[in-house]
Amino acid sequence: MVSSGVIRPAQDTAFAQSPQYWAKTYGGGSSDRAYCVRQTSDGGYIVAGSTQSFGAGDWDFWILKIVADGSIEWQKTYGGISNERAYSIQQTFDGGYIVCGYTWSFGAGGSDFCILKLAPSGSIEWQKTCGETSWEYPYSIQQTSDDGYIVAGHSNAFLGGRNSDYWVLKLASNGSIEWQKTYGGTTWDGAYSIQQTSDGGYIVAGETFSFGAGNADFWVLKLTSNGDIEWQKAYGGADDDRARSIQQISDGGYIVAGETFSFGAGNIDIWVIKLFPNGGIEWQKTYGGVDDELVHSVQQTSDGGYIVASETSSFGAGNRDGWLLKLASNGNAEWQQTWGSGGWDRAHSIQQTSGGGYIVAGSTDLLGAGNEDFWILRFDEEGNIPECSLGIGSDISVTDTQSPAADTLSTGNDTITSVSISSYLVSDSSCITNTQCFYSSAAPIVDEAPLQDRSLMPVLGGAIAIIVAIGLIALFMVRKMKSTK
C-alpha cells in the first residue's frame, strides 16, 4: 500500500538503540501553533505550523527541523505582509520537503493555496499559489508515486451559488497543475485529508452539508488516478459530523476519524469508522466524556491497531488537554492518556516512529515563552514519558454507533485556475526552547578515568614492565655471582 508519509528507517545511531522521550516547547513572545509533524529519514523530525512571533507579516509559515532529542537543527519562516498558515508537510523522496497552506499575501486575491518545495536545508526550490479572487484553503498534501503531489482543501471560487466545494489538485514534480477538480453539492462541502491509494487513485475525507442524513456529515470520496469519482458516501446522524483524517490501511480498507454531535456520551465526541475497500462500514465507534472532544489525526500502527491524536475538555488537567487514544484493530480502546498544563493544550498531529513510540505536535498556552507555543512530545509505546508528571489517564465512554453509509451523487467538475509564482520572504528565526520533560533509557557510561589519564596508561604500563624486567635480571646476576664464589 502507499504510505501516508515518507518514512525511512532511522540511521543506526546511539539514539536508535536508546530512545529518548521528551516534551518541549518552541516559540517567541506571541502565538505559535504547530499543525503537522513527520519523522525524517535521519531519525529527526520536521514540524510545520504558523507563527506570529517571527517573520514578515501577521502570521507566517514556520518550519522547524529538529533532531532526535528535540534540539533544533534549523528553523525558518516563510511569508509576506499578510497572513500565511502551514497545515501539512512531508519529507520528499529527494530528502527535501513539500508544504501546503494558505496565503493572503500572494496569488489572485483573497486566500489562495500555497505550495512550497523546500531543499533539505529549508531553502525554497520552488513556490506556487493556486486560486481565484475569492478564497481557497488547503489542508493536506502528499507526494505521489510519480514524484508529483496531490493536495486537497476547499474553495468557493467555482460554480457560483455554492458556499464551498472540495477542491483537489494534482501537481507535477515542478508544481505545475496536471488536473484540478471540484466536488460538491448546493451548499457547503470541505475536504481536510487526502492520501494516494495502493491502486494509484486517491481517498479524500471531509464534511458535507449537501448530502447525508443531517446538517454536516462525514463525506468520503474514492477517486481514480485522473480524479474521476469511483465511489462516494456520506456517514452521519441528525446533527453535525465532520471527518478530519483518513488513511488507507493494510487490508485495503480505510480508517477515518472526526468528531460527532449526533452520537456519543457528551456534547462532541470522537467518531472513528473502519471502512471496507468499497466504502461499506465494518465498524463505527464514538469515544468521549461529558464535554467536548475534537480529533485531528488518525494512523494505523504496526500492530494493526490505530493511534488517534485529539483534544479533550472532559478529562485531564483542566480547560483543554491533548489526548492520545490507542485502539485495537476492532476499535476497542487499549489505552488513553491526556497531556496538559491546566490551560489550552492541543494535539494536532501524530505519527508512530520507526524506533517505537509516537511523535506528537500541537500547542500550549502556559508552558512556553508566549501566548501559544509549538508543543512537541516524543512518547513511548504506551503514550508515556517516563518520570514526567504532565500525563493523566482518562476513562472514556466507548459507544457503538449505527450510522448508515449513504451513497451521494456529486460529480467531479474540471476547474481552471491561475498558478502564480510567489515571492515568499524566508527568514531564519531564533525561538526559545523550553524542556518540560526529558528521559533517556540509555545506561550511563562509567568514566573510569579522565581521558588524558587513560591516554598515558599504555606508556605507564610499558615502563613498569621494563623496570620489573631489569630488577629480575639484576637479581639473577647477583645470585649467580654468589654461587661462583
C-alpha positions as CSV (number, residue, x, y, z in Angstrom):
1,M,0.0,0.0,0.0
2,V,1.0,3.6,-0.3
3,S,2.2,5.2,2.9
4,S,0.8,8.4,4.2
5,G,4.3,9.8,4.6
6,V,7.8,9.2,3.5
7,I,9.3,7.2,6.4
8,R,12.7,5.6,6.1
9,P,14.4,3.6,8.9
10,A,16.4,5.9,11.2
11,Q,20.2,5.6,10.9
12,D,22.0,3.2,13.2
13,T,22.9,5.6,15.9
14,A,23.0,5.5,19.7
15,F,19.6,7.2,19.6
16,A,18.2,4.3,17.6
17,Q,19.5,1.9,20.3
18,S,18.5,4.1,23.3
19,P,15.2,6.0,22.7
20,Q,14.8,9.4,24.3
21,Y,11.3,10.6,25.4
22,W,10.7,14.3,25.9
23,A,8.3,17.3,25.9
24,K,9.5,20.6,24.6
25,T,8.0,24.0,23.6
26,Y,9.3,26.2,20.8
27,G,8.2,29.8,20.4
28,G,8.5,33.5,20.9
29,G,6.6,36.3,22.5
30,S,3.3,35.9,20.6
31,S,1.3,32.9,19.3
32,D,2.9,29.9,17.5
33,R,0.9,26.8,16.5
34,A,2.2,23.5,15.2
35,Y,-0.2,21.6,12.9
36,C,1.9,18.7,11.4
37,V,4.9,16.6,12.4
38,R,6.6,13.8,10.5
39,Q,9.7,11.7,11.2
40,T,12.5,12.2,8.8
41,S,15.0,9.7,7.2
42,D,17.8,10.7,9.7
43,G,15.7,9.9,12.7
44,G,14.8,13.5,13.4
45,Y,11.5,15.4,12.8
46,I,10.1,18.1,10.6
47,V,7.4,20.3,12.0
48,A,5.1,22.8,10.2
49,G,2.8,25.4,11.6
50,S,2.4,29.2,11.8
51,T,4.0,32.0,13.9
52,Q,3.1,35.5,14.9
53,S,6.4,35.8,16.9
54,F,8.7,35.8,13.8
55,G,8.6,36.5,10.1
56,A,7.5,39.2,7.7
57,G,3.7,39.6,8.4
58,D,0.9,38.9,10.8
59,W,1.1,35.1,10.6
60,D,3.9,33.3,8.6
61,F,4.6,29.6,7.8
62,W,7.1,28.4,10.4
63,I,9.1,25.2,9.8
64,L,11.4,23.5,12.4
65,K,13.8,20.7,11.6
66,I,14.7,19.0,14.9
67,V,17.0,16.2,15.7
68,A,16.0,13.0,17.7
69,D,16.4,14.6,21.1
70,G,14.3,17.6,20.3
71,S,17.1,20.1,19.8
72,I,16.8,22.4,16.7
73,E,18.8,21.8,13.6
74,W,17.3,24.7,11.6
75,Q,14.2,27.0,11.8
76,K,12.8,29.3,9.2
77,T,9.7,31.5,8.5
78,Y,8.1,31.9,5.0
79,G,5.6,34.6,4.3
80,G,4.6,38.1,3.1
81,I,3.0,41.1,4.7
82,S,-0.4,39.5,5.5
83,N,-1.4,36.0,6.7
84,E,0.1,32.6,5.9
85,R,-0.6,29.3,7.7
86,A,1.0,26.0,7.0
87,Y,-1.1,22.9,7.7
88,S,0.7,19.9,6.1
89,I,4.3,18.8,5.5
90,Q,6.0,15.7,4.3
91,Q,9.6,14.7,3.5
92,T,10.0,14.1,-0.2
93,F,11.9,11.3,-2.0
94,D,14.9,13.6,-2.6
95,G,15.3,14.4,1.1
96,G,13.6,17.8,0.9
97,Y,10.1,18.8,2.0
98,I,6.7,19.7,0.5
99,V,4.5,22.1,2.4
100,C,1.0,23.3,1.9
101,G,-1.1,26.1,3.5
102,Y,-2.8,29.3,2.5
103,T,-1.7,32.8,1.8
104,W,-3.3,36.2,1.8
105,S,-0.1,37.9,0.7
106,F,0.3,36.4,-2.8
107,G,-1.9,35.0,-5.5
108,A,-5.0,36.0,-7.3
109,G,-6.9,37.5,-4.3
110,G,-8.5,36.5,-1.1
111,S,-6.8,33.4,0.3
112,D,-5.0,31.0,-2.1
113,F,-3.5,27.6,-1.9
114,C,0.3,28.0,-1.4
115,I,2.7,25.1,-2.1
116,L,6.4,25.3,-1.1
117,K,9.0,22.8,-2.2
118,L,12.0,23.0,0.2
119,A,15.5,21.7,-0.1
120,P,16.8,19.6,2.9
121,S,18.3,22.8,4.3
122,G,14.9,24.6,4.2
123,S,15.7,26.9,1.3
124,I,13.0,27.3,-1.3
125,E,13.3,25.3,-4.5
126,W,10.0,26.5,-5.9
127,Q,6.9,28.2,-4.6
128,K,3.4,28.4,-6.2
129,T,0.0,29.8,-5.4
130,C,-3.2,28.5,-6.9
131,G,-6.6,30.2,-6.7
132,E,-9.1,32.8,-7.8
133,T,-10.2,36.1,-6.4
134,S,-12.4,34.5,-3.7
135,W,-10.9,32.1,-1.2
136,E,-9.2,28.7,-1.2
137,Y,-7.9,26.8,1.9
138,P,-5.7,23.6,1.5
139,Y,-5.3,21.3,4.5
140,S,-3.5,18.2,3.2
141,I,-0.7,17.4,0.7
142,Q,1.2,14.2,-0.2
143,Q,3.9,13.3,-2.6
144,T,2.6,10.7,-5.2
145,S,4.4,7.7,-6.6
146,D,5.2,9.6,-9.9
147,D,7.1,12.3,-7.9
148,G,4.2,14.7,-8.2
149,Y,1.9,15.8,-5.5
150,I,-1.8,15.6,-4.5
151,V,-3.4,18.5,-2.5
152,A,-6.9,18.9,-1.1
153,G,-8.9,21.6,0.6
154,H,-11.9,23.6,-0.3
155,S,-12.8,26.6,-2.5
156,N,-15.8,28.9,-3.1
157,A,-14.4,30.3,-6.3
158,F,-16.1,28.0,-8.8
159,L,-19.6,27.0,-9.8
160,G,-21.4,30.1,-8.4
161,G,-24.1,29.8,-5.8
162,R,-22.3,27.2,-3.7
163,N,-20.8,28.1,-0.3
164,S,-17.8,25.7,-0.8
165,D,-16.6,22.6,-2.7
166,Y,-13.9,20.1,-2.2
167,W,-11.0,21.2,-4.4
168,V,-8.4,18.7,-5.4
169,L,-5.3,19.5,-7.4
170,K,-2.8,17.0,-8.9
171,L,0.6,18.7,-9.4
172,A,3.7,17.6,-11.4
173,S,7.1,17.4,-9.7
174,N,7.7,21.1,-10.6
175,G,4.5,22.3,-9.2
176,S,2.6,22.8,-12.4
177,I,-1.0,21.6,-12.4
178,E,-1.8,18.3,-14.2
179,W,-5.5,18.3,-13.3
180,Q,-7.9,20.1,-10.9
181,K,-11.4,19.3,-9.9
182,T,-14.2,20.4,-7.5
183,Y,-16.6,18.0,-5.9
184,G,-19.8,19.2,-4.1
185,G,-23.5,19.9,-3.9
186,T,-25.5,23.0,-3.5
187,T,-24.2,24.1,-0.1
188,W,-21.0,23.7,2.0
189,D,-18.5,20.9,1.4
190,G,-14.9,21.0,2.6
191,A,-12.0,18.5,2.4
192,Y,-9.5,18.1,5.2
193,S,-7.5,14.9,4.3
194,I,-6.2,13.2,1.2
195,Q,-4.0,10.2,0.5
196,Q,-2.9,8.3,-2.6
197,T,-4.2,4.7,-2.5
198,S,-2.4,1.5,-3.5
199,D,-4.1,1.4,-6.9
200,G,-2.8,4.8,-7.8
201,G,-6.0,6.7,-7.1
202,Y,-6.9,8.8,-4.0
203,I,-9.1,8.8,-0.9
204,V,-10.5,12.1,0.3
205,A,-12.4,12.9,3.5
206,G,-14.1,16.0,4.9
207,E,-17.6,17.3,5.6
208,T,-20.7,17.8,3.5
209,F,-23.8,19.9,4.1
210,S,-25.1,19.0,0.6
211,F,-25.6,15.3,1.2
212,G,-26.3,12.8,4.0
213,A,-28.6,12.5,7.0
214,G,-28.2,15.7,9.0
215,N,-26.5,19.1,9.0
216,A,-22.9,18.1,8.3
217,D,-21.9,14.5,7.6
218,F,-18.6,12.7,7.0
219,W,-18.1,12.7,3.3
220,V,-15.6,10.2,1.7
221,L,-14.7,10.1,-2.0
222,K,-12.7,7.4,-3.7
223,L,-11.1,8.9,-6.8
224,T,-9.3,7.3,-9.8
225,S,-5.8,8.4,-10.7
226,N,-7.2,11.1,-13.0
227,G,-9.7,12.5,-10.4
228,D,-12.9,10.8,-11.6
229,I,-15.2,9.6,-8.8
230,E,-15.0,5.8,-8.2
231,W,-17.4,5.9,-5.3
232,Q,-18.7,8.4,-2.8
233,K,-20.5,8.0,0.5
234,A,-21.8,10.1,3.4
235,Y,-21.9,8.9,7.0
236,G,-23.7,10.7,9.8
237,G,-26.7,11.3,12.1
238,A,-29.2,14.1,12.6
239,D,-26.6,16.7,13.8
240,D,-23.1,17.8,12.7
241,D,-20.4,15.2,11.9
242,R,-17.0,16.1,10.4
243,A,-14.3,13.9,9.1
244,R,-10.8,15.2,9.8
245,S,-8.3,12.4,8.8
246,I,-8.3,9.3,6.6
247,Q,-5.8,6.7,5.8
248,Q,-5.8,3.6,3.7
249,I,-4.8,0.6,5.9
250,S,-3.0,-2.7,5.3
251,D,-6.2,-4.7,4.4
252,G,-7.0,-2.2,1.6
253,G,-9.8,-0.6,3.6
254,Y,-9.8,2.8,5.3
255,I,-9.8,4.3,8.8
256,V,-11.5,7.7,9.1
257,A,-11.7,9.9,12.2
258,G,-13.6,13.0,13.0
259,E,-16.0,14.5,15.5
260,T,-19.7,13.9,16.0
261,F,-22.6,15.8,17.6
262,S,-25.0,13.1,16.5
263,F,-23.7,10.2,18.6
264,G,-21.7,9.5,21.8
265,A,-21.6,10.4,25.5
266,G,-21.2,14.2,25.5
267,N,-21.6,17.3,23.5
268,I,-18.9,16.5,20.9
269,D,-17.3,13.1,20.7
270,I,-14.6,11.5,18.6
271,W,-16.1,9.3,15.9
272,V,-13.9,6.6,14.2
273,I,-15.2,4.5,11.3
274,K,-13.5,1.5,9.8
275,L,-14.4,1.1,6.1
276,F,-14.2,-1.8,3.7
277,P,-12.4,-1.1,0.4
278,N,-15.8,-0.2,-1.2
279,G,-16.7,2.3,1.5
280,G,-19.1,0.0,3.4
281,I,-18.9,0.2,7.2
282,E,-17.0,-2.6,9.0
283,W,-17.3,-1.0,12.5
284,Q,-18.0,2.5,13.9
285,K,-17.5,3.8,17.5
286,T,-17.5,7.0,19.5
287,Y,-15.1,7.9,22.3
288,G,-15.6,10.7,24.8
289,G,-16.8,12.1,28.0
290,V,-19.5,14.6,29.1
291,D,-17.9,17.6,27.4
292,D,-16.1,18.2,24.1
293,E,-13.5,16.0,22.3
294,L,-12.1,17.1,18.9
295,V,-10.0,14.8,16.7
296,H,-7.2,15.9,14.3
297,S,-5.2,12.8,13.2
298,V,-5.5,9.0,12.9
299,Q,-2.9,6.5,11.8
300,Q,-2.7,2.7,11.6
301,T,0.0,1.3,13.9
302,S,2.5,-1.5,13.3
303,D,0.4,-3.9,15.4
304,G,-2.7,-3.5,13.2
305,G,-4.4,-1.1,15.6
306,Y,-4.8,2.7,15.5
307,I,-3.5,5.8,17.2
308,V,-5.6,9.0,17.5
309,A,-4.5,12.5,18.3
310,S,-7.1,14.8,19.7
311,E,-8.0,17.2,22.4
312,T,-10.5,16.9,25.3
313,S,-12.4,19.1,27.7
314,S,-13.8,16.1,29.6
315,F,-10.6,14.8,31.1
316,G,-7.1,15.9,32.1
317,A,-5.6,18.9,34.0
318,G,-8.3,21.5,33.0
319,N,-9.7,23.6,30.2
320,R,-8.4,21.6,27.2
321,D,-5.8,18.9,27.1
322,G,-4.1,17.0,24.3
323,W,-5.5,13.4,24.2
324,L,-3.9,10.2,22.8
325,L,-6.1,7.2,22.2
326,K,-4.7,3.8,21.2
327,L,-7.2,1.5,19.6
328,A,-7.1,-2.2,18.9
329,S,-7.9,-3.4,15.3
330,N,-11.6,-3.8,16.3
331,G,-11.8,-0.3,17.7
332,N,-11.7,-1.2,21.4
333,A,-9.6,1.3,23.5
334,E,-6.3,-0.2,24.6
335,W,-5.0,2.8,26.4
336,Q,-5.7,6.5,26.7
337,Q,-3.7,9.4,28.0
338,T,-4.2,13.1,28.4
339,W,-1.3,15.7,28.4
340,G,-1.8,19.2,29.7
341,S,-0.9,22.1,31.9
342,G,-4.3,23.3,33.0
343,G,-4.5,25.8,30.1
344,W,-5.3,25.2,26.5
345,D,-3.3,22.3,25.1
346,R,-3.9,20.7,21.8
347,A,-2.6,17.6,19.9
348,H,-2.9,18.3,16.1
349,S,-0.7,15.6,14.6
350,I,0.7,12.2,15.5
351,Q,2.9,9.6,13.9
352,Q,4.3,6.3,15.1
353,T,8.0,6.5,14.8
354,S,10.4,3.9,13.4
355,G,12.2,3.5,16.8
356,G,8.9,2.7,18.6
357,G,6.6,5.1,20.3
358,Y,5.0,8.3,18.9
359,I,5.8,11.9,18.0
360,V,3.0,14.5,18.6
361,A,2.8,18.1,17.6
362,G,0.4,20.7,18.9
363,S,0.3,23.8,21.0
364,T,0.2,25.0,24.6
365,D,-0.5,28.4,26.1
366,L,1.0,28.0,29.6
367,L,4.3,26.1,29.2
368,G,6.2,28.1,26.7
369,A,7.5,31.6,26.0
370,G,4.5,33.4,24.7
371,N,0.7,33.3,24.2
372,E,1.0,29.9,22.5
373,D,4.0,27.8,21.6
374,F,4.6,24.8,19.4
375,W,4.5,21.8,21.8
376,I,6.3,18.7,20.5
377,L,6.2,15.5,22.6
378,R,8.0,12.2,22.0
379,F,6.2,9.3,23.7
380,D,6.9,5.6,24.4
381,E,4.7,2.8,23.1
382,E,2.2,3.4,25.9
383,G,1.8,7.1,25.4
384,N,4.1,7.9,28.4
385,I,7.2,10.0,29.0
386,P,8.9,8.2,32.0
387,E,9.3,10.3,35.1
388,C,7.1,13.1,33.7
389,S,4.1,14.4,35.7
390,L,2.2,16.1,32.8
391,G,0.3,12.9,31.7
392,I,-3.0,11.9,33.3
393,G,-5.1,8.8,32.4
394,S,-8.7,9.1,31.3
395,D,-11.8,6.9,31.4
396,I,-13.8,7.4,28.3
397,S,-17.1,6.0,27.3
398,V,-16.9,3.9,24.1
399,T,-20.1,3.5,22.2
400,D,-21.1,1.6,19.0
401,T,-23.0,3.7,16.6
402,Q,-25.4,2.8,13.8
403,S,-24.9,5.3,11.0
404,P,-25.7,4.1,7.5
405,A,-23.3,4.5,4.6
406,A,-25.3,6.7,2.2
407,D,-24.5,6.9,-1.5
408,T,-24.2,10.5,-2.7
409,L,-24.5,12.0,-6.2
410,S,-21.8,14.6,-6.6
411,T,-20.0,15.0,-9.9
412,G,-16.3,16.0,-10.4
413,N,-16.0,19.2,-12.2
414,D,-12.9,20.4,-14.0
415,T,-11.7,23.9,-12.9
416,I,-9.4,26.4,-14.5
417,T,-7.4,28.5,-12.1
418,S,-4.3,30.7,-12.3
419,V,-1.0,29.5,-11.0
420,S,1.3,32.2,-9.7
421,I,4.9,32.1,-8.7
422,S,5.0,33.8,-5.3
423,S,7.9,35.6,-3.6
424,Y,8.0,34.5,-0.1
425,L,10.4,36.2,2.3
426,V,12.5,33.5,4.0
427,S,14.0,34.3,7.4
428,D,15.9,32.4,10.0
429,S,14.2,32.6,13.3
430,S,15.6,32.3,16.8
431,C,13.0,30.8,19.1
432,I,13.0,30.0,22.8
433,T,13.1,26.3,23.6
434,N,11.8,25.1,27.0
435,T,12.0,21.5,28.1
436,Q,9.3,20.2,30.4
437,C,10.4,16.5,30.5
438,F,13.3,14.5,29.2
439,Y,14.1,10.9,29.7
440,S,16.7,8.7,28.2
441,S,16.8,4.9,28.6
442,A,20.5,4.7,27.8
443,A,22.6,3.2,30.6
444,P,25.1,5.8,32.0
445,I,28.7,5.4,30.8
446,V,31.0,5.0,33.8
447,D,34.1,7.0,33.2
448,E,36.8,5.1,34.9
449,A,39.5,7.7,34.4
450,P,39.8,11.1,32.7
451,L,40.6,10.8,29.1
452,Q,44.0,12.4,29.5
453,D,44.9,10.0,32.3
454,R,43.7,7.0,30.3
455,S,45.8,8.0,27.3
456,L,49.0,7.6,29.5
457,M,48.1,4.1,30.7
458,P,49.8,2.2,27.9
459,V,53.0,4.2,28.4
460,L,53.0,3.7,32.2
461,G,52.3,0.0,31.8
462,G,55.2,-0.4,29.4
463,A,57.6,1.5,31.8
464,I,56.5,-0.6,34.8
465,A,57.1,-3.8,32.7
466,I,60.7,-2.7,31.8
467,I,61.5,-1.8,35.4
468,V,60.3,-5.2,36.7
469,A,62.3,-7.0,33.9
470,I,65.5,-5.1,34.8
471,G,65.0,-5.9,38.5
472,L,64.6,-9.6,37.8
473,I,67.8,-9.6,35.6
474,A,69.8,-7.8,38.4
475,L,68.6,-10.3,41.0
476,F,69.6,-13.2,38.8
477,M,73.1,-11.8,38.2
478,V,73.6,-11.2,41.9
479,R,72.7,-14.8,42.8
480,K,75.0,-16.2,40.0
481,M,77.9,-14.2,41.3
482,K,77.4,-15.5,44.9
483,S,77.2,-19.1,43.6
484,T,80.6,-18.8,41.8
485,K,82.3,-17.6,44.9
